[in-house]
Amino acid sequence: MNPLPACLGLAVLFAAFTCPATVAQPLDRDAERAALGERLFFDVNLSRNRSQSCATCHDPARGFSDPRGAGSPGDGADTLGDRNAPGIPYAGLVPPLARRADGEWLGGLFQDGRVSSLAEQAGGPILNPIEMGMPDKASAVARLAEDPVYAEAFPRLFGMGILQDPEMGYDALTQALAAYEARPEISPFDSKYDRFLRGEAELTREEELGRLLFFSEQFTNCNQCHQLSQSAMDPRETFTDHRYHNIGVPENTELRARNGVATGTQDMGLAATIDDPEQAGKFRTPTLRNVAVTGPYMHNGVFADLRTVILFYNRYNSRDPKRWTNPETGEPFGVPQVPQTLAVTELTHGPALDDQRIDALVAFLETLTDSRYEPQDD
């Protein structure tokens, strides 16, 4: 495994801060902002108790997921979220929240689409009381002013006096974070699947079976929600339609026993963003890129293993009671939290899959892993 270096662009920022006169050519402003954003991404001083950075919940070594599991403990002593931390790679390709001509919603960041840009998303956790916990924008900008690197870089990159204005300073902070998160290195399209499309790699027989099943409209309809392009060979496929669906994910009762959210509380998903009861329990389809290294799964992290996710979908088409059991608990899969908006048509398409086909789908999904997370040969 070759994770993204934690100091990818910091040398650029350091050079600009320490000895700008020695730089022969002006440094690219976008690259400098991205380097600044990288430093901010790993800075625990942006949390109230100086114990947590963006990277704490979005670890670059784990596909920018949270290695601590579902819920993401926050900066406070007893704070624990109720959703799974979404990944950052390829998030910059998500369009703003909008309603299509057919009435369906798509786009928007966070799992409920409540913001429309990477910058807006980056600014949310810092002020969230159960995440990084800063009380307000002025407090966050004051932390920036404490640091001599930031005190020099922000005025130079965003304008003089930027750190004296809490609103403008916080906006600059989120823009820098977004510039880092949008770097091509974070969304590289360089998985085995991408190399296969370019003729640089061959899929195994199991992976190829999984690919055929994934894009098949006869045996599965995975691509109905997890394919953006009309072509299965699109080199920029993000494996999400950016739309919202209620797939009947059961409640994560283990998580709620730890975070204090009352059992039975419905997470309303998109409905909480647009105040429409018909969208209750619907969440934006996530990208499947890096899915093999970014568990736990579903919006609430209820499943630990990728194969369990496939079995969960498969149970909608199976008449065998043995297929209705969650292998992680030994108990039946839980009931949908919001049954009235369940995507029955999409979920009950096609025949039940046997173990060979389930394993093949998992094998194909593993080919969507960016190269830096692939096992390295000794």
N, C-alpha and C positions, 0 to 999 in steps of 0.2 A: 504494500500500500504506500502510495506517495502523496500524502495530503498537501493541500495548498500551503505554501510557506506563510508563516504568520507575519513576515516582514517583506512581503512581495514588493511594495513600492516605497517603503520607508526611507530607503537610501536616497531616492529622488527628493523627498521632502526634507531630509536632513541636509542634503547638499544645498538646497535652496535657502534654508534657514541659516546655515553656518557660514557659507562662503559664496554668496550669489555673484560676487565680482569675478570669480574664477570660472564661471560657466560660460563657455564660448557662445553657445546659442541659447536664446530664451527657452526656458522649459515650457513644455506644453501645459497650458492652464488646466485642461481637463485631467491630464495625468497627475498634476499636482493636487488637484481636488480629490482625485481617487486615492492618492497616497495619504492625504490628510484623513480621508474617510476610513482608510484601513487602520490608522492609528487610533481613531475614535472607536472603531469597532471592537478593539481589544482593551479599551480603557475602562477600568473598574470605577474610576472617579466620576463616571456619569450615572452612578447609582447612589442612592441616598446614603447608604452605609459604606460605600466604597468597597463593596464585596463582589460585584457582579458587572460584567460587561455584556455587550450584545453577543459576543462569542460564547458566553456561558451557556446560553440556550440554543445557539446556532454554531456549533463547533465545526470549523472547517475540516477537521480530520474525520468527521462523521457525516459528510455531505451537508454540513450546516444544519444538522438536526441536533436534538438535545440528548446527549448520551446518558442522562440521568433518568430517562423514561418519560411517561405521560405526565402532563400537568405542569411541569417546569416550576420548581421551587423558585421563589423570588428573593429579592434583597432583604426582605423582612424576616424575622425569626420564624414566623408561623404562616407565611404566605405560600399558597400553592394554587396554580391555575386549574381550570376545568377543561382546557382543550390541549391538544397536542401541538407543539411548536411546528409551524409549517416551514418548509425548506426555503432557502433563498435562491439557489441556482435556478435560472430560467424565469424567475419571478418578474424580471424586467420586461418580459415579453407578454405579460398579462395586460389586456386592454382595460381601460377604465370601465366602471360599471355602467351598463346601458341596457335598455330594453329593446329586443329585436322586433321586427315587424310582426312576427308570429306571437308576440306577447311574452316570450321567454327572456329571462335575464341572463347576462353573461358578463364576465370581467369583474374588476375590483379586487383589491388585495385584502389580506386577512381572509379567513375562511368564510366570512359572512359578507365580504365585498364592501366593507364600510369606508374604505379609502380608495383613491383612484391612482395613486402614484407610489413609486418606491420611496420618495422623500416623505410623503405622508405616513407611510407604513413605518419608516425608520424612526419617526418621532413619537410613535405611540407607546412603545414599551418603556421609554425613559420616564414618562410621566404617569404610567400606570401604577397605581398603589400596590398591586399584587405582583408586579414585575420589578422594575428598577427603582420605582418609588420616589423619584424626585418630586418635590411638592409643586413646582411650577417652572415655567420657562426661564424666569429670571435666575432661579437657583442653578439651573443647568448651565446657563451662559456664564454665571459667576465662576463655576468650576473651570470653564474653558480659560477664563482670564487669569486663573492661578498658574497656568502652565505657560512657560516662556515660549515653547514651540507654537502653541496655539495663539498666544498673544501676538506673535509675529505673523503667522501664516494666515489667520483669518482676515485681518485688514488688507493684507497684500492680495489675497485671492478673492475677497468678497467686498472690499471697500473700507475706507477709513471709518472708524467709529462703529464698526459692525458689532463689537462686543459691548458697546455701551447701550445698545438698543435690544432689550430682551426678545422682542418679536422677530426683528431682523436677524439677530444673532442665532436664535433657535432655528430659523428657516435656513440659515447658512449651514448650521450643524447637520440638519437633515439632508440638505443637498450634497454635502460631502459624503455622508454615509451612503446615499443613493448612488453617487458616482463610483464608490468602491464596489457596491453590490452589483453594479451594471457592467463591471469589467468583463471582457471576453474570457478571461481565464476562469471566471466563476461559472460561466455558462458556455463550455467549450465545444459541445457537440463532437466529442471525440471518443465515445464509447465503442465497444466491439460492434454494436449494431451500426453505428456510423461508419466504422471502417468496412463493415460488410457492404454497405451501400456504395462505398467508393471502390469496391473491389480489392480492398487491402486485407481482408480477413474472411474466413469461412466459418459458417455456423456449424455446430455439431448437428447430428441427426435429431437429437432431442430439442435443441434450440430452434431448428428449422420447423419441426412439428409445432412447437409453441408459437412461432411466428405465424404460421398458416392458421392455426386456431385463433390467434388473437385478432387477425384481420378478417376472419371468416364471418359471414352473416348467416351461415347455416348452422354452425356448431356453437358459436358463442357470439355475443355482441359486445365484446370488450371495447372495440373501436368506436362503438356508437357514442360513448362518452369520453374515450381516451384517444381520439384522433382528431386533429384539427384540420389537416390538409385532406383534400379529396384523393390524393395519391398516397398509397402505402409506401412509396419510395421517396418521399420528400425528405431531403437532407436536413431540413430545419424543423422536422416534426417535434412538437413538444409533448405529445401524448396526453393532451387534455383538450376538451372542447370549450373550456372556460365557463361552462354553463353550471346551473345549480340543480341538484337532484337530492331526493330523499331516498336513500338505499336501505333504510331500516336498521341502521347501526344501533346495537343494543347499548344500554346505559353502562358506563364504566363504574360499577358500584364500588370496586376496590379503590379507585381514585377518589370517589366522593366520600368514602369512609375516612380518607386522610385529609381532604381539603375542606370538609365541613359543609359542602353543598348538600342540601336535603335530597335524599333518595326520592326519585320520581320527578325531580325538577326537569322540565323540558327545556332543552337548548333550542331556541327558536330559529337559529341560523339566519338566513337571508331575511326572514320576516321581521327580525329585530332591526334590520337596517332600513327597510323600505316600508315598514308598517303595513304589511299585506299578509293576512292569515293564510292565504293560499300558498305562500312560500315557507310556511312553518316547517322546520326540520330539514330544510334544504341547505346544502353546503356546496361551495364551488369545487368542481372536479380538480383534484391536484394533478400536477405532472407526475408521470411514472418514471421520469428520468431519476436515476439514483435510488429508486424505491427499494432496492435490495439492501441498501446500507443506511436507510433512514427510519427504521422502525423505532418505536411502535407505530401502529397503523390506525387509520380512521381519524376523524376530527377530534376524538376524545382519547386516542391511544389505547383502545380497548383490546386490540390484538397485538401480540408480541411478535408473531412469526408471519412471514409473507405467505407461506402455504396455507395458513389458517384463513387468510383473507380470501384466497381462491375457494377454499371449502365453504366459506360463508356465502359467497355468491352462488356456489353450486347447489347449496341446499334448497334454493328457491325452485330448482328444476328437478330435484330428486324426490322419489317416492319411498326411498329406503330410509327408515328412521335412523339407521346407523349414521347416515350422512347429515343428520340434523344436530350432531354432537360437536361441540367445540373441543378439539383435542387438547387445548391448553388447560381446560377446566374439568373435562370429563362430563360436563353438563350440557343440556341443550343450549343452542344459541339463544340469547335473550330476545325478547320481543322488541319490535321497533318502538322507539320513544315517541314518535309522532306518527301513528298509523294512518291518519286521515289523508296524508299527502304522499304516501308510499308510491314509488315509481314501479307499479306492478307490471306494466307492459314491458318496460325495459328489462326488468329483473327476471321475468319468466320466459325469456326467449331462448329457444334451443333445447337440445337434450341434456340430460345430466352427463357429467364427464366422469370417466373412470380414473383410477390413480395415475395411469400412464399419461393421460392428457393433462391432468392437474400438474404433475411434475414437469411436463413439457412447458406449460405456461409459466411456471416459476423459473425454469431455465431460460426462457426467452426474456422474461423481465430482468433477469440478472445481466443480460447483455446490454441493458440500457444504463449501466453503471459507467460514469466518467472514468477515463483511464487512470486518473490519479488515485482512484479507490479500488482499482482492480488488484488482485494478488500479484505480487512481483516475483519473478523467477529468482531463485537463489543463485 
